[in-house]
Amino acid sequence: MEAIATVMIMLIISTVSFTSLASGLSSNYYDHTCPHVDSIVSSAVHKATTNDKTVPAALLRMHFHDCFIRGCDASVLLESKGKNKAEKDGPPNISLHAFYVIDNAKKAVEAVCPGVVSCADIVALAARDAVTLSGGPTWEVPKGRKDGRISKATETRQLPAPTFNISQLQQSFSQRGLSLEDLVALSGGHTLGFAHCSSFQNRIHKFSTKQSIDPSMNPSFANSLRKICPSHNNVRNAGSPLDSSSSCFDNAYFKQLLQGKSIFSSDQALLTHPHTKALVSKFAHSQEEFNRAFVTSMIKMSSIVNGGGGEIRLDCKFVR
């Protein structure tokens, strides 16, 4: 497993500069200024999850979508204003939800430690709690991120698409300083959540000129998806859980992937490269190995920050 970077890595993605500053973040960052921040955020996530079982998957996806655009700067939380359409209104983010959980956590933190904790740190903490509350591992979240002031819907096209092949996935992750092991481990986050029909229609209808269904899919599994998502599906929010235990953080995603029961093309793509295929097999056979790799990769991903500075927002939806 790769160690977290201890040196500055500068990468240019479109016009956005990213820096991995693991050394600039610390799990002890708020020890003196807001020592109870972890428990305050955990309480907000726990309360929301008790009322809505889809919250953990939403928070984990939110963190990923935040970090992959301008680094982990909470730019995904900003509202569109005037002529500027923000990230949350970009096509890949329309289905993001549970923003209220972050808002509630921020209000609770502000009541105890006003103007101290960034929204970006709250998103990172909430993602960790989402995994832990779903039966997954826990870890010390490095803190000290700043909140970004820029959010553009046009930049969401940089997010890895569910139709990506292995070359596209590798390029997307490597641009952010993430390895093939990070790619496979973080893809394991698909053990939580739900996919809308539109994100996997390409695999079950008109896959090619010769085949209607992706031949890499288990035929009975593909047929079950076709019943849920017919070619002229008009049912809003129709779709499928990402694995057989979609509210539990486990390694079922990898087991099903090996059985031809993955949802996205990008999932199946992990079996088309020798190294990633070997990792899928390893994680399918060991929950412990998956947990260990996932924690390492989550810490690494959540340490990607924008090198352009930032602020501590008082309201996560608006810049100061």
N, C-alpha and C positions, 0 to 999 in steps of 0.2 A: 504494500500500500504506500502510496506517495505521502511524504510528510507535507504538512502545510507550509507553503512558501514562507521563507523568512527574509526574502529580499524583495525589493519593489520590482514588479513586472508591469511594464507599460505596453498596452495594446491599443491599437486604433481600430474601432469598429464604426464604419461610416464616418461621421464627424464627431463621434463621442469618444472621449478618452476614459479608459478604465484603468484602475490601479488595484492590484491585490495587496492590501496592507495588513496582513495578518499581524505584523508586529505593532501596528498602530491601534489595534483593538485589544481589549482585555476583559476577561470574565469578572475582574474586580473593579471595573471602571466606575461603577456607582456605589461602591462599598461605603463611601463617606457621604455622598450627596443624595443617594436614594437607595438605601440598603435593602428595602423590601420590594423592589421593582419586580423581581421574578415572581414572587408569590402574588402580587397584585394582578399581574397579567395572567398568571395561571388561573386565578379565581374567575376572571372574566371569560376566559376560554372554556373553563369547566361549566360555568353557568349557561353559556350559549350552547354548548354541546349537549347538555342535559335536555334542552328544549328542541334542538335540531341536530340530528345525527349527521347531516351533510357538512356541518361546520368544519371539522378537522380537514377534510379533503380540500375544502375551499381555502382555508388559511395556508395550507401547504402549497397549493397551486399559486396563490397570491404572492407568496414569498419568492417562488421560482420566477414568476413573470416580472416581478419587480427587479430582481437581481440581474436578469438577462438583458435589460434595456440600458439603463444608465448606472448599473451597479446597484447595490442594496441601499437605496436612498429614499424609499417610500414615494417615489414619483408616481407609482401606480395608484396612489390614494388621492391625488389631486383632482379637483373638479375642472371640467372644461370652462373656459371663461372667454367671453367675447368671440373673436374669430379663432381662438386657439382651441383645438379639440385635443383633450388630454388622453393619456394612455388608456385609462379605463374605458374610454369610448372607442378605442381601436377595435377592429373586427375580432382579433383573437381574445380580447378581454371582455367582450360583451357578456359572456356567461360567468364572469367572475362575480362572486357574491360574498356575503358575510363581512362587508366593510364595517358594518355597525359594531362588530366585535372589537375591532381595532379602535373605533371611536369610543366605545365604552371603557376599554382598557386605558386609553389615553386620559379620559376624564378622571378615572380613578387614580391614575398616577399623578396627574396635575393637582389633584386635591391634597396630595401628600408632599409631592416634590415639584412645585411649580417651575416651569421653564427649564427643566434639567434633562429629561429623558426624550430622546428623539423618537419620532414615529417609526423610523427605520428600525431602531432597536426593538420597538414593541412588535413590529411585524416578524422579526427574526425570532423573538421569544415566543410569540404566538404559534409560529410554525413548529417550533420544538415541542410546545405543549400539545399541539394537535396530534403529533406523532405519539407522544407518551400516553396521552389519554386514550389513544386507539390501540394500546397494547404494545407499542413499539418502544425502542430504547429512549433514554434521556441523555442529555449532555450539557456541559457548561457552554453557554452561548457567549462568544466574544462580543463585547459591547463597545460603544464609542462612535457609532456611525452618525453622520449628519444627514439631515433631510435636504433633498435636492429642491431647487426652485423651478426646474424645467420639466415639463411633461408634454410629449407630443404623440398623438395617435399614430402619425405616420411611421414612428420608430418601432411600433409593435410588429412590423413586418420582419424585424430581426429575430423574433421568437422562433424556435424550432417548430416546424409544422408537423402535424400527425402523419403527413404524407412523405416526410423526408426519408431518403435512403441513408445508408451507413456513411457514405462520403459527406453528405450534407450535414449529418449529425456530428460527425467528427470535426468538420470545419467549424461549425457553430460553437461547439464546446471548447475546442482548442483556442479559438479567438478570445475566449474568456479565461484562459489559463487552466482549463479543466481537461483531464485525461480521459482515455477510453474507459478506465475503471470508474471514474466519476460519472461518465455517461451511463454506464450500466447500473451503477448503484442508485443514481438519482432517478433513472427510469423506473426503478423499483417503487418510487412514490406512487406509481399507477396502481399500487395495491389498494389505494384509497380512492374512492370517487366514482364518477359516472361520466359516460361519453354520449353526446348527442349524435343522432343518426348521421348528420352532415359530416362528422369527422371521420367516419369509416364507410360511407357509402361507396367510395372508390374500390373497396375490397369485395363488396357483395353484389354489386350491380354493374354490368358492363366493364369488368376488370380489364378486358382487352378485346380486340376484334374477334378473337377465337374463343375466349372464355368469359363467362359471366361472373364467376366467383374466383377469387385469388386461390390458385391451386395449393398454396402453402397453408391454407386454412383447413382445419378439420371440417369435413363436409357437413356433418350433422350440426356442428356449432355454427357454421356459416348459414345453414338453412334456418336455424333458430333466430339468428340476427335478421334474416330476410323477412321473417314473419313480424318481427318487431318494427322493422324499418323497410316497408315495401318501397319499390322504386319511385312511386308517386306519393310518398308519405306527406300527409298534411297535419299530422298530430304534433302539436307544439310540445316541446320538451321530451319527445319520444327518444329512446336510446337504450343503452345497456350499462350495467355496472362494469367497472374495469376488470374486476375478477370476481371469483365466487364468494369472496368474503370482503366485500368492498368497504365495510366499515371497521375492519380489523387490519391493523398493520402487521402483515406477515409475509411469507415468501410465496404465497399462492400465485402471485403474478408470474413469477419465474417458472413455476411448475406448469402452469397453463400455457405459457409461451412455448415450452418444449413439446407440448401436446397439440400445437397448432391452434390454440384457443386464445390468441392475443387479439386485441381490438384494433389497434392502429397499425398502419404500415410501418411507422417508426419503431414499433415494438418488434415486429417481425424482422426488421432490418438488423436487429442485434444478433440474429443467428446467421447473418451473411458474411461475418468477419470472424476468422479463427479465434482471435483474442477475446472479442466480446462474447462469442458463443461459449467459450470455455468459462467465462465469468458467469454467464446466465446459468450454466450447469452447476457451477460451484454454489451459487446463491440458492438455486432450487433445492440443493441437497443439504444446505446448512443455513438455518435461520440465524445462527450466531455469526457466521461469516457475512451474511447480508447486513445484519445490524451494525457490525463493526465498520464495514465499508460505507454504509449509508451515513453514519455519524461523521466519519472522516470527510466524506464528500460534501455533506451539508455545511460543515464548519468552513470548508474551503470555499464553497460557493457563496456562503453568506459573508465572507470576508472580502468579496469583490466590491470595492467602493469607487465612487466617482472622484477623480483627482481634482475636480474643480471647486472643492469646498462645499459649504452648505450652511444650514441653520438648524435651530431647534424650533419646530413649528409648535404653536399653541393649540391649533386646530389642524388635525391631519389632512383636512380637505383643502386647506388654503395656505399659501405662502404668507409670511409675515409682512 
